[in-house]
């Protein structure tokens, strides 16, 4: 899950893709046996998105 937290933080700081696009891609990519993990992955993305880098002067 740490990779999803990091991805959420990255997207919050470099908004190249909307979070919804990542969620849709993840749901389409995961095999059926791993679909039960989607809610945890979505939550990890949201938690990571809370980490905004501070501006460097």
N, CA, C and O atoms as CSV, one atom per row, in Angstrom:
chain,resi,resn,atom,element,x,y,z
A,1,UNK,N,N,0.802,-1.199,0.000
A,1,UNK,CA,C,0.000,0.000,0.000
A,1,UNK,C,C,0.850,1.272,0.000
A,1,UNK,O,O,0.376,2.339,-0.389
A,2,UNK,N,N,2.085,1.158,0.430
A,2,UNK,CA,C,2.913,2.366,0.486
A,2,UNK,C,C,3.112,2.979,-0.892
A,2,UNK,O,O,3.247,4.197,-1.013
A,3,UNK,N,N,3.131,2.151,-1.931
A,3,UNK,CA,C,3.273,2.702,-3.274
A,3,UNK,C,C,2.055,3.536,-3.659
A,3,UNK,O,O,2.186,4.516,-4.393
A,4,UNK,N,N,0.882,3.162,-3.177
A,4,UNK,CA,C,-0.331,3.917,-3.484
A,4,UNK,C,C,-0.351,5.238,-2.716
A,4,UNK,O,O,-0.824,6.250,-3.233
A,5,UNK,N,N,0.158,5.231,-1.493
A,5,UNK,CA,C,0.270,6.470,-0.719
A,5,UNK,C,C,1.210,7.431,-1.440
A,5,UNK,O,O,0.922,8.619,-1.583
A,6,UNK,N,N,2.325,6.895,-1.884
A,6,UNK,CA,C,3.295,7.716,-2.608
A,6,UNK,C,C,2.700,8.251,-3.910
A,6,UNK,O,O,2.916,9.414,-4.251
A,7,UNK,N,N,1.965,7.435,-4.628
A,7,UNK,CA,C,1.322,7.886,-5.860
A,7,UNK,C,C,0.313,8.993,-5.571
A,7,UNK,O,O,0.241,9.967,-6.319
A,8,UNK,N,N,-0.464,8.861,-4.503
A,8,UNK,CA,C,-1.410,9.898,-4.122
A,8,UNK,C,C,-0.711,11.211,-3.815
A,8,UNK,O,O,-1.179,12.275,-4.220
A,9,UNK,N,N,0.401,11.144,-3.106
A,9,UNK,CA,C,1.167,12.350,-2.785
A,9,UNK,C,C,1.758,12.964,-4.051
A,9,UNK,O,O,1.749,14.184,-4.216
A,10,UNK,N,N,2.260,12.136,-4.926
A,10,UNK,CA,C,2.822,12.627,-6.181
A,10,UNK,C,C,1.764,13.344,-7.010
A,10,UNK,O,O,2.012,14.429,-7.536
A,11,UNK,N,N,0.596,12.743,-7.124
A,11,UNK,CA,C,-0.476,13.358,-7.908
A,11,UNK,C,C,-0.998,14.641,-7.267
A,11,UNK,O,O,-1.457,15.545,-7.966
A,12,UNK,N,N,-0.929,14.720,-5.956
A,12,UNK,CA,C,-1.360,15.952,-5.281
A,12,UNK,C,C,-0.395,17.096,-5.569
A,12,UNK,O,O,-0.795,18.259,-5.611
A,13,UNK,N,N,0.872,16.760,-5.766
A,13,UNK,CA,C,1.898,17.772,-5.991
A,13,UNK,C,C,2.181,18.028,-7.467
A,13,UNK,O,O,2.604,19.122,-7.840
A,14,UNK,N,N,1.953,17.036,-8.292
A,14,UNK,CA,C,2.124,17.168,-9.740
A,14,UNK,C,C,0.848,16.646,-10.406
A,14,UNK,O,O,0.807,15.495,-10.841
A,15,UNK,N,N,-0.165,17.460,-10.488
A,15,UNK,CA,C,-1.470,16.980,-10.961
A,15,UNK,C,C,-1.498,16.692,-12.474
A,15,UNK,O,O,-2.131,17.420,-13.239
A,16,UNK,N,N,-0.815,15.638,-12.886
A,16,UNK,CA,C,-0.793,15.263,-14.292
A,16,UNK,C,C,-1.991,14.398,-14.679
A,16,UNK,O,O,-2.381,14.355,-15.846
A,17,UNK,N,N,-2.567,13.717,-13.705
A,17,UNK,CA,C,-3.759,12.894,-13.908
A,17,UNK,C,C,-4.704,13.094,-12.733
A,17,UNK,O,O,-4.257,13.262,-11.598
A,18,UNK,N,N,-5.996,13.078,-12.994
A,18,UNK,CA,C,-6.926,13.135,-11.856
A,18,UNK,C,C,-6.935,11.792,-11.117
A,18,UNK,O,O,-6.698,10.737,-11.707
A,19,UNK,N,N,-7.209,11.859,-9.850
A,19,UNK,CA,C,-7.233,10.651,-9.026
A,19,UNK,C,C,-8.238,9.647,-9.566
A,19,UNK,O,O,-7.995,8.441,-9.513
A,20,UNK,N,N,-9.347,10.119,-10.076
A,20,UNK,CA,C,-10.381,9.225,-10.610
A,20,UNK,C,C,-9.833,8.403,-11.776
A,20,UNK,O,O,-10.202,7.238,-11.929
A,21,UNK,N,N,-8.967,8.982,-12.594
A,21,UNK,CA,C,-8.373,8.246,-13.710
A,21,UNK,C,C,-7.504,7.098,-13.202
A,21,UNK,O,O,-7.499,6.013,-13.784
A,22,UNK,N,N,-6.777,7.338,-12.123
A,22,UNK,CA,C,-5.945,6.286,-11.531
A,22,UNK,C,C,-6.828,5.172,-10.976
A,22,UNK,O,O,-6.532,3.990,-11.154
A,23,UNK,N,N,-7.906,5.551,-10.306
A,23,UNK,CA,C,-8.814,4.553,-9.744
A,23,UNK,C,C,-9.438,3.700,-10.840
A,23,UNK,O,O,-9.541,2.481,-10.701
A,24,UNK,N,N,-9.853,4.338,-11.930
A,24,UNK,CA,C,-10.464,3.613,-13.042
A,24,UNK,C,C,-9.456,2.662,-13.682
A,24,UNK,O,O,-9.782,1.514,-13.983
A,25,UNK,N,N,-8.233,3.143,-13.888
A,25,UNK,CA,C,-7.196,2.305,-14.484
A,25,UNK,C,C,-6.863,1.118,-13.579
A,25,UNK,O,O,-6.675,-0.002,-14.054
A,26,UNK,N,N,-6.793,1.373,-12.285
A,26,UNK,CA,C,-6.479,0.305,-11.340
A,26,UNK,C,C,-7.573,-0.765,-11.346
A,26,UNK,O,O,-7.279,-1.960,-11.342
A,27,UNK,N,N,-8.821,-0.335,-11.355
A,27,UNK,CA,C,-9.942,-1.280,-11.369
A,27,UNK,C,C,-9.938,-2.112,-12.653
A,27,UNK,O,O,-10.298,-3.288,-12.627
A,28,UNK,N,N,-9.540,-1.518,-13.758
A,28,UNK,CA,C,-9.501,-2.243,-15.014
A,28,UNK,C,C,-8.290,-3.143,-15.149
A,28,UNK,O,O,-8.311,-4.091,-15.934
A,29,UNK,N,N,-7.247,-2.869,-14.407
A,29,UNK,CA,C,-5.994,-3.611,-14.531
A,29,UNK,C,C,-5.904,-4.804,-13.585
A,29,UNK,O,O,-5.328,-5.833,-13.939
A,30,UNK,N,N,-6.464,-4.675,-12.397
A,30,UNK,CA,C,-6.315,-5.744,-11.407
A,30,UNK,C,C,-7.084,-6.995,-11.819
A,30,UNK,O,O,-8.206,-6.897,-12.316
A,31,UNK,N,N,-6.494,-8.159,-11.618
A,31,UNK,CA,C,-7.239,-9.394,-11.855
A,31,UNK,C,C,-8.370,-9.527,-10.835
A,31,UNK,O,O,-8.322,-8.937,-9.755
A,32,UNK,N,N,-9.353,-10.285,-11.184
A,32,UNK,CA,C,-10.550,-10.436,-10.347
A,32,UNK,C,C,-10.204,-10.845,-8.915
A,32,UNK,O,O,-10.850,-10.396,-7.967
A,33,UNK,N,N,-9.200,-11.686,-8.758
A,33,UNK,CA,C,-8.871,-12.183,-7.407
A,33,UNK,C,C,-8.320,-11.087,-6.489
A,33,UNK,O,O,-8.280,-11.262,-5.272
A,34,UNK,N,N,-7.899,-9.963,-7.066
A,34,UNK,CA,C,-7.354,-8.862,-6.265
A,34,UNK,C,C,-8.320,-7.683,-6.133
A,34,UNK,O,O,-7.994,-6.684,-5.492
A,35,UNK,N,N,-9.491,-7.792,-6.728
A,35,UNK,CA,C,-10.455,-6.678,-6.687
A,35,UNK,C,C,-10.874,-6.336,-5.262
A,35,UNK,O,O,-11.281,-5.206,-4.994
A,36,UNK,N,N,-10.783,-7.284,-4.356
A,36,UNK,CA,C,-11.159,-7.013,-2.960
A,36,UNK,C,C,-10.242,-5.976,-2.318
A,36,UNK,O,O,-10.592,-5.380,-1.299
A,37,UNK,N,N,-9.074,-5.760,-2.912
A,37,UNK,CA,C,-8.114,-4.797,-2.373
A,37,UNK,C,C,-8.338,-3.376,-2.891
A,37,UNK,O,O,-7.677,-2.444,-2.433
A,38,UNK,N,N,-9.253,-3.199,-3.833
A,38,UNK,CA,C,-9.479,-1.870,-4.399
A,38,UNK,C,C,-9.828,-0.812,-3.358
A,38,UNK,O,O,-9.243,0.270,-3.393
A,39,UNK,N,N,-10.751,-1.070,-2.432
A,39,UNK,CA,C,-11.064,-0.027,-1.444
A,39,UNK,C,C,-9.847,0.422,-0.634
A,39,UNK,O,O,-9.708,1.609,-0.338
A,40,UNK,N,N,-8.980,-0.497,-0.278
A,40,UNK,CA,C,-7.773,-0.125,0.474
A,40,UNK,C,C,-6.829,0.709,-0.397
A,40,UNK,O,O,-6.208,1.656,0.086
A,41,UNK,N,N,-6.725,0.357,-1.663
A,41,UNK,CA,C,-5.883,1.128,-2.569
A,41,UNK,C,C,-6.438,2.537,-2.751
A,41,UNK,O,O,-5.677,3.505,-2.764
A,42,UNK,N,N,-7.744,2.660,-2.892
A,42,UNK,CA,C,-8.360,3.981,-3.044
A,42,UNK,C,C,-8.130,4.821,-1.794
A,42,UNK,O,O,-7.833,6.013,-1.885
A,43,UNK,N,N,-8.267,4.199,-0.630
A,43,UNK,CA,C,-8.043,4.913,0.625
A,43,UNK,C,C,-6.586,5.364,0.728
A,43,UNK,O,O,-6.314,6.479,1.174
A,44,UNK,N,N,-5.655,4.512,0.321
A,44,UNK,CA,C,-4.235,4.868,0.365
A,44,UNK,C,C,-3.944,6.044,-0.564
A,44,UNK,O,O,-3.155,6.923,-0.218
A,45,UNK,N,N,-4.571,6.068,-1.739
A,45,UNK,CA,C,-4.421,7.204,-2.652
A,45,UNK,C,C,-4.891,8.494,-1.996
A,45,UNK,O,O,-4.216,9.521,-2.067
A,46,UNK,N,N,-6.053,8.432,-1.359
A,46,UNK,CA,C,-6.612,9.627,-0.704
A,46,UNK,C,C,-5.738,10.103,0.451
A,46,UNK,O,O,-5.542,11.303,0.640
A,47,UNK,N,N,-5.218,9.154,1.218
A,47,UNK,CA,C,-4.340,9.528,2.333
A,47,UNK,C,C,-3.062,10.177,1.809
A,47,UNK,O,O,-2.601,11.179,2.357
A,48,UNK,N,N,-2.503,9.620,0.770
A,48,UNK,CA,C,-1.296,10.191,0.189
A,48,UNK,C,C,-1.531,11.577,-0.375
A,48,UNK,O,O,-0.645,12.431,-0.330
A,49,UNK,N,N,-2.727,11.803,-0.908
A,49,UNK,CA,C,-3.053,13.108,-1.493
A,49,UNK,C,C,-3.079,14.218,-0.438
A,49,UNK,O,O,-3.042,15.398,-0.786
A,50,UNK,N,N,-3.139,13.861,0.817
A,50,UNK,CA,C,-3.128,14.860,1.887
A,50,UNK,C,C,-1.748,15.481,2.092
A,50,UNK,O,O,-1.624,16.525,2.733
A,51,UNK,N,N,-0.717,14.842,1.552
A,51,UNK,CA,C,0.657,15.316,1.737
A,51,UNK,C,C,1.056,16.230,0.587
A,51,UNK,O,O,1.493,15.779,-0.472
A,52,UNK,N,N,0.894,17.504,0.821
A,52,UNK,CA,C,1.301,18.501,-0.158
A,52,UNK,C,C,2.665,19.039,0.247
A,52,UNK,O,O,2.899,19.391,1.404
A,53,UNK,N,N,3.555,19.094,-0.730
A,53,UNK,CA,C,4.893,19.629,-0.462
A,53,UNK,C,C,4.807,21.117,-0.189
A,53,UNK,O,O,4.001,21.821,-0.795
A,54,UNK,N,N,5.632,21.590,0.717
A,54,UNK,CA,C,5.664,23.028,0.973
A,54,UNK,C,C,6.473,23.719,-0.124
A,54,UNK,O,O,7.385,23.127,-0.700
A,55,UNK,N,N,6.134,24.958,-0.402
A,55,UNK,CA,C,6.828,25.713,-1.427
A,55,UNK,C,C,8.262,26.005,-0.984
A,55,UNK,O,O,8.505,26.368,0.167
A,56,UNK,N,N,9.184,25.846,-1.892
A,56,UNK,CA,C,10.585,26.177,-1.628
A,56,UNK,C,C,10.850,27.532,-2.248
A,56,UNK,O,O,10.597,27.744,-3.434
A,57,UNK,N,N,11.356,28.440,-1.450
A,57,UNK,CA,C,11.570,29.802,-1.941
A,57,UNK,C,C,12.835,29.929,-2.727
A,57,UNK,O,O,13.156,31.015,-3.209
